[in-house]
C-alpha cells in the first residue's frame, strides 16, 4: 500500500486502536505494522480467526496471555553462555505457567472456536521443566534443597552463625569488658560481627577495627577469637555461591534443551495476542467481517467510519461488476469526503484481517492497490501550489493504477479555471476507466454528472440534503445527481421564484418552475424583489449617448476574490483594453476579466505606503539582481522583466 493512501485514510490510527488491546510488545509491534494482503484465503482465514476469538471472549473475557519480552531476553542471555539469574527464572516459570493455563483454557473451546483452539496444540508439554525450576527456588532465591551440597553448606553456615552470635553476646555482656564497651549490643558492619567500643579504650580489646562512628567516639571491633570464625564463614559463603552458580548453570542447560519448544510457545502466544486484540477491537466497534470477492462487487450495508463510531450516518453502497465508477455530487460538508474515506478504510481493514463496522452481508473486492487523492496535499518543500501538488499525485496514480486498483478522488479538477478543471477531471476519469480501475470520485461540476450519466460503467450518486432543515443528512443516494441546492435554499429563505427560474435557465440551459408551493406570489416582500425602476431612471437622464461599460480600476496589491471559485488573489497588472487583469493566485499568475473578480481588500489597507511589491510578484533571483544594479553598474549583468 502506498504511503500517501496510508496517511490520507488514517490507517495508522486504526492500527493503534487495535494495538491498545494487545498484551505483549511483540503483539503491539505486529499490529502496528499490518499491511494489506492480496491473498484471498489468507484474509478469509484471518477474519475467521477473529470471529472465533470473539465467540471465546463472549464465553470468557480473560485470556491467559503472558508477556514475551523477558523470556526472549532470558533465552538470548543463556545462548551467550551466561547462566539465567534467579529473578529471570521466576519470570520464566510465570510464562511456563501461562502456557499451561492457555492449553487448559483452549481445551474446551473447540465447539466455539474449532480452528484457533487447535493452535495451542503446538505448545509442547513443558510441565517437567516448570516443575524442576519451581523445585529449585523459594521466595526468589535458590532453595536450600536444590542440591544436597547446598543444603549441607547452608546448614554449616547457619550453625557457625549461631555459634558466632552466641560468643559475641557472651563477650558484650562480660564484666571484663563492661567498662570499655559503648553499649552491650552486638552489631554487624560490612557483614562482620563487631562490638562498639569507646575510642579511648580501643587498645583494651584484642581484635580488628572494622568501622568507627561519625563522631569518632566509638570504634567497632571484631574480637580476635571471632576473626578465625569469620574467615571460616567467608569460605562457606564462597562455596555456597559456587554451588548456587552450578545449580543455575544446570537449570540453564535444561532451558536451552527446550529452546525450540520455548520459541514455538512464544510465537503461539504472540499469535493469540494479535488475534484476541483484533477480536477485542471488533467487539468494541460492533464490527462484522466482510465477504471478500474477486468479482469487483462492492456492497456496504449500514457501514460507518470507525473514527466517527455510532455518530456516523450509515453508508449503503452496492456496485456490481458492471460498474467501474461512482461519481458523487452534493453540497459542501455533505459527507462526500467521508464516504470516500469510509470505502478506502474499510477495504484496508478487511485486507489486514479486521472486521468492519457494517452489517453482515457486506462484501468488498480484493484490491491490489488503493490510490487516494484527498485534501490539499500542498508540498512546502517543493514550493508547489495545491493544484500542482494534487496534479502530481494524480499523474503518479495514472502511471501505477490498473484493473486491480481502487482509486478515490476528492473534488477532482478543483483549484484551477473551472472550464479547464472540468475538462481535465473528465479526461482523467475516462483514462482511469480505460485502465479498468474501480473509481470513487466527488465533484461539483455539472458536466461530470452528465458524463457519468452517459458513460457506460459509471453511476451517479448524491449526498441527500434536507430542504426543511436546510441541513445535509450525510446519506448517499445512488442513481441520482445532486445539485448544490442553492436555488432550493434561496427559495426556502424567501427569494422570488422568477429570479430563480432565470438563474436555473442560465445555469442549466433549460426552463424550470419554482412557483409550486408558493402561496402568495404577489406577496409585498416578493414583489419588492422584482419591482423595476430602470425606465424611470433612464427617463430622468439627459439625451443618452451610447452607454460604455465601466471597467473597475484595481491597483497593484489589491486583494480580490475570484467569483467562480471563491479563491483570493492579488492584482499584479491591468486592466488591458478588454478589461483583463493579471492576478496572482497561490503563486501562479492568471489572466482574469474584471467581471470574474471582485474587490476584497484595497492594497493601502494591507501594505505600508512604500511597500516593495516585487517581494510578492518577483522571484528571489530577480530581486537579487535588481538590488545589485541599483547599487552600482555591474559588468555583464542585465535584468529581464518578469511577468
RAKAKA-V688842 format. One record per residue. RES is the residue in one letter. SS is DSSP state (@ for helix, = for strand, . for the rest). Layout:
BEGIN
{{RES SS} {RES SS}}
END
This chain:
BEGIN
{{X .} {X .} {X @} {X @} {X @} {X @} {X @} {X @} {X .} {X .} {X @} {X @} {X @} {X @} {X @} {X @} {X @} {X @} {X @} {X .} {X .} {X .} {X .} {X .} {X @} {X @} {X @} {X @} {X @} {X @} {X @} {X @} {X .} {X .} {X .} {X .} {X .} {X .} {X .} {X @} {X @} {X @} {X @} {X @} {X @} {X @} {X @} {X @} {X @} {X @} {X @} {X @} {X @} {X @} {X @} {X @} {X @} {X @} {X @} {X .} {X .} {X .} {X .} {X .} {X .} {X .} {X .} {X .} {X @} {X @} {X @} {X @} {X @} {X @} {X @} {X @} {X @} {X @} {X @} {X .} {X .} {X .} {X .} {X .} {X .} {X @} {X @} {X @} {X @} {X @} {X @} {X @} {X @} {X @} {X @} {X @} {X @} {X @} {X @} {X @} {X @} {X @} {X @} {X @} {X @} {X @} {X @} {X .} {X .} {X .} {X .} {X .} {X .} {X .} {X .} {X @} {X @} {X @} {X @} {X @} {X @} {X @} {X .} {X .} {X .} {X .} {X @} {X @} {X @} {X @} {X @} {X @} {X @} {X @} {X @} {X .} {X =} {X =} {X .} {X .} {X =} {X =} {X .} {X @} {X @} {X @} {X .} {X @} {X @} {X @} {X @} {X @} {X @} {X @} {X @} {X @} {X @} {X @} {X @} {X @} {X @} {X @} {X @} {X @} {X @} {X @} {X @} {X @} {X @} {X @} {X @} {X @} {X @} {X .} {X .} {X .} {X .} {X .} {X .} {X .} {X =} {X =} {X =} {X =} {X =} {X =} {X =} {X =} {X =} {X .} {X .} {X =} {X =} {X =} {X =} {X =} {X =} {X =} {X @} {X @} {X @} {X @} {X @} {X @} {X .} {X .} {X =} {X =} {X =} {X =} {X =} {X =} {X .} {X .} {X .} {X .} {X .} {X =} {X =} {X =} {X =} {X =} {X =} {X @} {X @} {X @} {X @} {X @} {X @} {X @} {X @} {X @} {X @} {X @} {X @} {X @} {X @} {X @} {X @} {X @} {X @} {X @} {X @} {X @} {X @} {X @} {X @} {X @} {X @} {X @} {X @} {X @} {X @} {X @} {X @} {X @} {X @} {X .} {X @} {X @} {X @} {X @} {X @} {X @} {X @} {X @} {X @} {X @} {X @} {X @} {X @} {X @} {X @} {X @} {X @} {X @} {X @} {X @} {X @} {X @} {X @} {X @} {X @} {X @} {X .} {X .} {X .} {X =} {X .} {X .} {X =} {X =} {X =} {X .} {X .} {X .} {X .} {X =} {X =} {X =} {X =} {X =} {X =} {X .} {X .} {X .} {X .} {X .} {X @} {X @} {X @} {X .} {X .} {X .} {X =} {X =} {X =} {X =} {X =} {X .} {X .} {X .} {X .} {X .} {X =} {X =} {X =} {X =} {X =} {X .} {X .} {X .} {X .} {X .} {X .} {X @} {X @} {X @} {X @} {X @} {X @} {X @} {X @} {X @} {X @} {X @} {X @} {X @} {X @} {X @} {X @} {X .} {X .} {X .} {X .} {X =} {X .} {X .} {X .} {X .} {X .} {X .} {X =} {X =} {X =} {X .} {X .} {X .} {X =} {X =} {X =} {X =} {X =} {X .} {X .} {X .} {X .} {X .} {X .} {X .} {X .} {X .} {X .} {X .} {X .} {X @} {X @} {X @} {X @} {X @} {X @} {X @} {X @} {X @} {X @} {X @} {X @} {X @} {X @} {X @} {X .} {X .} {X .} {X .} {X =} {X =} {X =} {X =} {X =} {X .} {X .} {X .} {X .} {X .} {X .} {X .} {X .} {X @} {X @} {X @} {X @} {X @} {X @} {X @} {X @} {X @} {X @} {X @} {X @} {X @} {X @} {X @} {X @} {X @} {X .} {X .} {X .} {X =} {X =} {X =} {X =} {X =} {X .} {X .} {X .} {X @} {X @} {X @} {X @} {X @} {X @} {X @} {X @} {X @} {X .} {X .} {X .} {X =} {X =} {X =} {X =} {X =} {X =} {X =} {X =} {X =} {X .} {X .} {X .} {X .} {X =} {X =} {X =} {X =} {X =} {X =} {X =} {X =} {X .} {X .} {X .} {X .} {X .} {X .} {X .} {X @} {X @} {X @} {X @} {X @} {X @} {X @} {X .} {X .} {X .} {X .} {X @} {X @} {X @} {X @} {X @} {X @} {X @} {X @} {X @} {X @} {X @} {X @} {X .} {X .} {X .} {X .} {X .} {X .} {X .} {X .} {X .} {X .} {X .} {X .} {X .} {X .} {X .} {X @} {X @} {X @} {X @} {X @} {X @} {X @} {X .} {X .} {X .} {X @} {X @} {X @} {X @} {X @} {X @} {X .} {X .} {X .} {X .} {X .} {X .} {X .} {X .} {X .} {X .} {X .} {X .} {X .} {X .} {X .} {X .} {X .} {X .} {X .} {X =} {X =} {X =} {X =} {X .} {X .} {X .} {X .} {X .} {X =} {X =} {X =} {X =} {X =} {X =} {X =} {X .} {X .} {X .} {X .} {X .} {X =} {X =} {X =} {X =} {X =} {X =} {X .} {X .} {X =} {X =} {X =} {X =} {X =} {X =} {X @} {X @} {X @} {X =} {X =} {X =} {X =} {X =} {X .} {X @} {X @} {X @} {X .} {X .} {X .} {X .} {X .} {X .} {X .} {X .} {X @} {X @} {X @} {X @} {X .} {X .} {X @} {X @} {X @} {X @} {X @} {X @} {X @} {X @} {X @} {X @} {X @} {X @} {X .} {X .} {X .} {X .} {X .} {X .} {X .} {X .} {X .} {X .} {X .} {X .}}
END
